[in-house]
Amino acid sequence: MTASPVTERLRAGMARGVLSFPLTSFTDGGALDLAAYRDYLASRIAAGPPGALFPACGTGEFFSLDEAEYGQVIRAAVEAADGRLPVVAGVGYGWAQAARFARIAEDAGADAALLMPHYLVRAPQDGLVAQVREVASRTGLPIIAYQRDHVAFTADSVRRIAEIPGVIGLKDGHSDLDRLQRAKLAAPDGFLFFNGAATAELQARQYASLGVTAYSSAVHAFAPEIAGAFFAALGERDDAAVEKLLTGFYIPFVELRDRVPGYAVSLVKAAARLRGLPVGPVRAPLTDPSAADLTALTALLERGLDLVGATR
């Protein structure tokens, strides 16, 4: 497998820092707030910088954006990155709609696309592979496939998608390490893998044991100090520091996140608002956290920042 320039840029970025999945800013009335989004992006890049930007993905509420808004979001991310780090745009739904989003992202200047799980139906392996092939054949952007929920590639399917021109990697959201190991062994050298589990830090050491050291960080969206400290401790194999952050912040955060469906996004957005970041509320069907959960989140955020010597 011959590495493309984008693959090499992503590989370098993955070694440098966490992969950032920025939130999308909305007004209190639910409209896209592009000026606030630009300010928010600038703060995320200045705080790291992260290894790459993944705008309009799950954390960025891709599923609630129309095509015009999507194009604005991707273009703003490209302008904010200014060539300093790769921009990987989320695309999804059925292959026809995913290809439309990919073309918009390509026109906006994105470097690659993250192909999120298709909409609604379960599908056999041949169909999963065909979905990736159909999208890849309709865009010039390199594609990273994302497996989670009803999309789970077998090792043979990973080998097959890796043979599709333009497909450069796989984001894994299942945390099935046996399955992932088989997939990694089936893939050609140079094929990218990264940990895309919800709150990926919890499984980061286990993924790293398979040679998958890169991961997405929702925490970077609101507390890059915590995300950066964890990434550094993991890279230095400082188990004491890793476990202090896991027990003191990440595990309680996941327990809070798991209370309500959708908190994987809305809790992150609420934490960003607590820090004065201009992200606004979530769009339906997500809901903002309850008053009680917001109180718990406030205390947890303060504890996490204290653990890394940062201020709220």
C-alpha positions as CSV (number, residue, x, y, z in Angstrom):
1,M,0.0,0.0,0.0
2,T,1.5,3.3,-1.1
3,A,1.0,6.0,1.5
4,S,-0.7,9.2,0.2
5,P,0.4,12.6,1.4
6,V,-2.8,12.9,3.5
7,T,-2.1,9.5,5.1
8,E,1.4,10.7,6.1
9,R,0.0,14.0,7.5
10,L,-2.6,12.1,9.5
11,R,0.0,9.6,10.8
12,A,2.3,12.5,11.9
13,G,-0.7,14.2,13.5
14,M,-1.8,11.1,15.3
15,A,1.6,10.8,16.9
16,R,1.6,14.4,18.0
17,G,-1.7,14.7,19.7
18,V,-5.3,13.6,20.1
19,L,-7.8,13.8,17.2
20,S,-10.2,16.7,17.8
21,F,-13.9,16.4,17.0
22,P,-15.1,19.9,17.4
23,L,-18.6,20.9,18.5
24,T,-20.8,22.9,16.2
25,S,-22.0,26.2,17.5
26,F,-25.7,27.1,17.5
27,T,-27.6,30.1,18.7
28,D,-30.2,29.7,21.5
29,G,-32.8,29.6,18.7
30,G,-31.0,26.7,17.0
31,A,-29.5,28.5,14.1
32,L,-25.9,27.8,13.0
33,D,-23.7,30.5,14.7
34,L,-20.8,30.6,12.3
35,A,-18.9,33.5,14.0
36,A,-19.0,31.7,17.3
37,Y,-17.9,28.4,15.6
38,R,-14.9,30.2,14.1
39,D,-13.9,31.5,17.5
40,Y,-14.4,28.0,19.1
41,L,-12.3,26.4,16.4
42,A,-9.5,28.9,16.9
43,S,-9.5,28.1,20.6
44,R,-9.2,24.3,20.0
45,I,-6.3,24.7,17.7
46,A,-4.5,27.1,20.0
47,A,-5.0,24.8,22.9
48,G,-3.1,21.8,21.4
49,P,-2.7,21.7,18.7
50,P,-4.6,18.4,18.1
51,G,-3.4,15.9,15.6
52,A,-6.2,16.6,13.2
53,L,-9.6,18.3,13.0
54,F,-12.7,16.2,12.4
55,P,-15.6,18.7,11.9
56,A,-19.2,17.8,11.4
57,C,-18.9,14.3,12.8
58,G,-20.9,12.8,15.6
59,T,-19.7,15.2,18.3
60,G,-20.3,18.0,15.8
61,E,-23.9,17.0,15.3
62,F,-23.5,16.1,11.6
63,F,-26.9,14.4,11.7
64,S,-28.6,17.8,12.4
65,L,-27.0,19.9,9.6
66,D,-28.4,20.6,6.2
67,E,-26.1,20.7,3.2
68,A,-25.7,24.5,3.2
69,E,-24.8,24.5,6.9
70,Y,-22.5,21.5,6.4
71,G,-20.5,23.3,3.7
72,Q,-20.1,26.4,5.9
73,V,-18.9,24.2,8.9
74,I,-16.3,22.4,6.8
75,R,-15.0,25.6,5.1
76,A,-14.7,27.3,8.5
77,A,-12.7,24.4,9.8
78,V,-10.4,24.4,6.7
79,E,-9.8,28.1,7.1
80,A,-9.1,27.7,10.8
81,A,-6.6,24.9,10.2
82,D,-4.9,26.9,7.5
83,G,-2.8,24.0,6.4
84,R,-1.3,23.4,9.8
85,L,-3.2,20.2,10.5
86,P,-5.4,17.8,8.4
87,V,-9.2,18.4,8.2
88,V,-11.3,15.2,7.9
89,A,-15.0,15.9,7.3
90,G,-17.8,13.7,8.5
91,V,-20.0,12.2,5.7
92,G,-22.8,9.7,6.0
93,Y,-26.3,8.3,5.5
94,G,-26.8,6.1,2.4
95,W,-24.0,6.2,-0.2
96,A,-25.8,8.6,-2.5
97,Q,-26.2,11.2,0.2
98,A,-22.7,10.5,1.7
99,A,-21.2,11.1,-1.7
100,R,-23.0,14.5,-1.9
101,F,-21.6,15.5,1.4
102,A,-18.1,14.3,0.3
103,R,-18.3,16.5,-2.8
104,I,-19.3,19.5,-0.6
105,A,-16.4,18.7,1.7
106,E,-14.0,18.4,-1.2
107,D,-15.1,21.8,-2.6
108,A,-14.6,23.3,0.9
109,G,-11.0,22.2,0.9
110,A,-11.1,19.2,3.3
111,D,-8.2,16.8,3.2
112,A,-10.2,13.6,3.8
113,A,-13.6,12.2,4.8
114,L,-14.8,10.0,7.7
115,L,-17.5,7.7,6.4
116,M,-19.9,7.3,9.3
117,P,-22.2,4.3,9.6
118,H,-25.0,4.3,7.1
119,Y,-28.6,5.1,8.1
120,L,-31.1,2.8,9.8
121,V,-30.8,-0.6,8.3
122,R,-28.5,-3.5,9.1
123,A,-26.6,-4.9,6.2
124,P,-24.4,-8.0,5.3
125,Q,-20.7,-7.7,4.9
126,D,-20.9,-7.5,1.1
127,G,-23.2,-4.5,1.5
128,L,-20.9,-2.8,4.0
129,V,-18.0,-3.1,1.6
130,A,-20.1,-1.9,-1.3
131,Q,-21.2,1.2,0.7
132,V,-17.6,2.2,1.1
133,R,-16.8,1.4,-2.5
134,E,-19.7,3.5,-3.8
135,V,-18.7,6.6,-1.8
136,A,-15.0,6.3,-2.5
137,S,-15.6,6.1,-6.2
138,R,-17.5,9.4,-6.2
139,T,-15.0,11.6,-4.4
140,G,-11.4,12.5,-4.7
141,L,-11.1,12.7,-0.9
142,P,-9.3,9.9,0.9
143,I,-11.8,7.9,3.0
144,I,-11.6,6.6,6.5
145,A,-14.4,4.1,7.3
146,Y,-16.0,4.2,10.7
147,Q,-17.4,1.1,12.3
148,R,-19.7,1.3,15.3
149,D,-23.3,0.4,16.2
150,H,-24.7,-1.7,13.2
151,V,-21.5,-1.5,11.1
152,A,-18.9,-4.0,12.1
153,F,-16.5,-5.2,9.5
154,T,-15.0,-8.7,9.6
155,A,-11.2,-9.0,9.0
156,D,-11.9,-10.1,5.4
157,S,-14.1,-7.0,4.9
158,V,-11.3,-4.8,6.2
159,R,-8.9,-6.4,3.8
160,R,-11.4,-5.7,1.0
161,I,-12.1,-2.1,1.8
162,A,-8.3,-1.5,2.1
163,E,-8.0,-2.6,-1.5
164,I,-10.5,0.1,-2.6
165,P,-8.7,3.1,-4.2
166,G,-8.8,6.1,-1.8
167,V,-9.6,4.2,1.4
168,I,-6.9,4.9,3.9
169,G,-8.0,3.8,7.3
170,L,-10.6,2.5,9.8
171,K,-12.0,4.2,12.9
172,D,-13.2,1.6,15.4
173,G,-16.0,2.3,17.9
174,H,-16.7,-1.2,19.0
175,S,-13.8,-1.9,21.4
176,D,-13.8,-5.5,20.5
177,L,-10.1,-6.1,20.7
178,D,-10.1,-9.6,19.3
179,R,-12.0,-8.5,16.2
180,L,-9.8,-5.4,15.9
181,Q,-6.6,-7.5,16.1
182,R,-7.9,-9.7,13.3
183,A,-8.7,-6.7,11.2
184,K,-5.3,-5.1,11.8
185,L,-3.5,-8.3,10.8
186,A,-5.6,-8.6,7.7
187,A,-5.0,-5.0,6.6
188,P,-1.9,-4.0,4.5
189,D,1.0,-2.1,6.0
190,G,0.3,1.6,6.2
191,F,-3.5,1.3,6.6
192,L,-4.5,3.6,9.4
193,F,-6.4,2.5,12.5
194,F,-7.6,4.6,15.4
195,N,-9.6,4.2,18.6
196,G,-13.0,5.9,18.1
197,A,-14.8,4.5,21.2
198,A,-16.9,7.0,23.1
199,T,-14.6,8.6,25.6
200,A,-11.8,6.7,24.0
201,E,-9.3,7.4,26.8
202,L,-10.9,4.6,28.8
203,Q,-9.7,2.0,26.3
204,A,-6.6,3.8,25.1
205,R,-4.1,1.4,26.8
206,Q,-5.8,-1.6,25.5
207,Y,-5.9,-0.3,22.0
208,A,-2.2,0.7,22.3
209,S,-1.4,-2.9,23.2
210,L,-2.4,-3.8,19.6
211,G,-0.4,-0.9,18.1
212,V,-3.4,1.4,17.8
213,T,-2.2,4.4,19.7
214,A,-4.2,7.2,18.0
215,Y,-7.6,8.1,19.4
216,S,-10.4,10.6,19.2
217,S,-11.0,12.8,22.3
218,A,-14.3,14.3,23.1
219,V,-12.7,15.8,26.2
220,H,-10.5,17.9,24.0
221,A,-13.7,19.7,22.9
222,F,-14.0,21.3,26.4
223,A,-10.9,20.5,28.4
224,P,-7.8,20.3,26.2
225,E,-5.7,20.5,29.4
226,I,-7.1,17.2,30.6
227,A,-7.0,15.6,27.2
228,G,-3.4,16.7,26.7
229,A,-2.2,15.6,30.1
230,F,-3.7,12.1,29.5
231,F,-2.2,11.9,26.0
232,A,1.2,12.8,27.4
233,A,1.0,10.4,30.3
234,L,-0.1,7.6,28.0
235,G,2.8,8.3,25.6
236,E,5.3,8.3,28.5
237,R,3.8,5.1,29.9
238,D,3.2,6.9,33.2
239,D,0.6,4.4,34.5
240,A,0.2,6.3,37.8
241,A,-0.8,9.5,36.0
242,V,-3.0,7.6,33.6
243,E,-4.8,5.8,36.4
244,K,-5.2,9.0,38.5
245,L,-6.9,10.7,35.5
246,L,-9.0,7.6,34.8
247,T,-10.3,7.2,38.4
248,G,-10.5,10.9,39.2
249,F,-12.1,12.2,36.0
250,Y,-12.7,9.8,33.0
251,I,-14.6,7.0,34.7
252,P,-16.9,9.3,36.6
253,F,-17.5,11.3,33.4
254,V,-18.4,8.1,31.5
255,E,-20.8,7.1,34.4
256,L,-22.5,10.5,34.1
257,R,-22.5,10.3,30.3
258,D,-24.2,7.0,30.4
259,R,-27.2,8.2,32.4
260,V,-29.1,9.6,29.4
261,P,-29.1,8.7,25.7
262,G,-27.3,11.5,23.7
263,Y,-25.2,12.7,26.6
264,A,-22.1,11.7,24.6
265,V,-22.7,15.0,22.8
266,S,-24.9,17.1,25.0
267,L,-22.8,16.6,28.1
268,V,-19.7,17.6,26.1
269,K,-21.4,20.7,24.9
270,A,-22.6,21.6,28.4
271,A,-19.0,21.3,29.7
272,A,-17.8,23.6,26.9
273,R,-20.4,26.2,27.9
274,L,-19.3,25.9,31.5
275,R,-15.9,27.0,30.4
276,G,-17.3,30.0,28.5
277,L,-16.9,28.5,25.0
278,P,-19.3,29.7,22.4
279,V,-21.0,26.5,21.4
280,G,-24.7,27.1,22.3
281,P,-27.2,24.3,22.9
282,V,-27.7,21.0,21.1
283,R,-30.3,20.5,18.4
284,A,-33.2,18.1,18.7
285,P,-33.4,15.2,19.1
286,L,-30.7,15.7,21.6
287,T,-31.5,17.5,24.9
288,D,-29.3,19.5,27.2
289,P,-28.4,18.0,30.6
290,S,-30.8,18.3,33.6
291,A,-30.0,20.8,36.4
292,A,-28.9,17.9,38.6
293,D,-26.6,16.5,36.0
294,L,-25.2,19.9,35.2
295,T,-24.3,20.3,38.9
296,A,-22.5,17.0,38.9
297,L,-20.7,17.9,35.6
298,T,-19.5,21.2,37.1
299,A,-18.0,19.5,40.1
300,L,-16.4,16.8,37.9
301,L,-14.9,19.3,35.5
302,E,-13.4,21.3,38.4
303,R,-11.9,18.0,39.8
304,G,-10.4,17.1,36.4
305,L,-8.9,20.5,35.9
306,D,-7.4,20.4,39.5
307,L,-5.8,17.0,38.7
308,V,-3.8,18.5,35.9
309,G,-3.1,21.8,37.6
310,A,-5.4,23.9,35.3
311,T,-8.0,26.5,36.2
312,R,-11.6,26.6,35.2
